[in-house]
Amino acid sequence: MMTLMHRHASYIAFGLLGVIWGSNFIFMKWAADWITPSQVALLRVMFGFMPILLVGLLTRSLRWAHLRHAHHFIVMALLATAIYYFAFAKGTALLLSSLAGMLSGAIPLFTFVAALAFLRSEPVNVRSIGGTLLGFMGILLIARPWQSAGADINLPGVLYMLLGSLSVGLSFVYARKFVSPLGLPALALATYQTGFALALLLWVTELKDIERLFAHPGPTLAMVVGLGLLGTGVAYILYYFIVNRLGAIVASGVTYIPPVVALLIGVVLIGEPVQGLDIIAMLVILTGVGLLQSGRKPA
């Protein structure tokens, strides 16, 4: 009975994380209208870090002894927060939010390649190879690099989205290989990761005109609640919970959900113009990911 309850909790967290991540793209788009992408990443981490630090202190989940694993927390801060957040903020600033969200579907493809290289537990078969190739074909259909300069797709924006997808894909594998075996509480891991990421982003981010965001209530709310509290604080607690319960490979399947959520928000609620080819490309990516998932065992 308890095992069944744990399984239900894992998949509820799985769905919730997918919806949170999918809504992040429109929030990033709104914030990037007023501040730089690096400032978006910085504020997102800051507003996510403060509440989980408070909860971590109140629940006594944090221990000085945990800091002997600081090197792992720093790697996760880079892969799953600083680089990932900056790249996605930059890519979303250059693209439609719905298009940026669709490109995030590449995360499981990069997770598979990283797991194949570093976990050494991935089956290489017709399905896994075919799914990977099909997924990257979908990315090419969205990027359309064969089009001339000045076309409707911003290629640097696509490349930033792929960089962010690669970074977070690597983080799933790193977390599974080095962080999950530590047996630390998800809340503690999320606190350390975002804390180190905040320090790193404060070090490299230009703060000039960052206060412009707070003159606008809508983008401010999107940043503080949407990207900070939910998109960072709650999301990383769910992230570690899912990786611990389901494994890196199954957990990476949560990225099926954000492209669909981002597309629905962008097209239905915001009215962004998305071409039919883009929707076909997203379906190709998700089909490739599905084929890839069906061709391997959970990590």
Buried (B, 14 or more C-beta within 10 A) or exposed (E): EEEEEEEEEBEEBBEBBBBBBBBBBBBBBBBBEBBBBBBBBBBBBBBBBBBBBEBBEEEEBBEEEBEEBEEBBBBBBBBBBBBBBBBBBBBBBBBBBBBBBBBBBBBBBBBBBBBBEBBEBBEEEEBBBBBBEBBBBBBEBBBBEEEEEEEEBBBEBBBBBBBBBBBBBBBBBBBBBBBBEBEBBBBBBBBBBBBBBBBBBEEEBEEEEBEEBBEBEEBBEBBBEBBBBBBBBBBBBBBBBBBBBBBBBBBBBBBBBBBBBBBBBBBEEBEBEBEEEBBEBBBBBBBBBBBBBEBBEEB
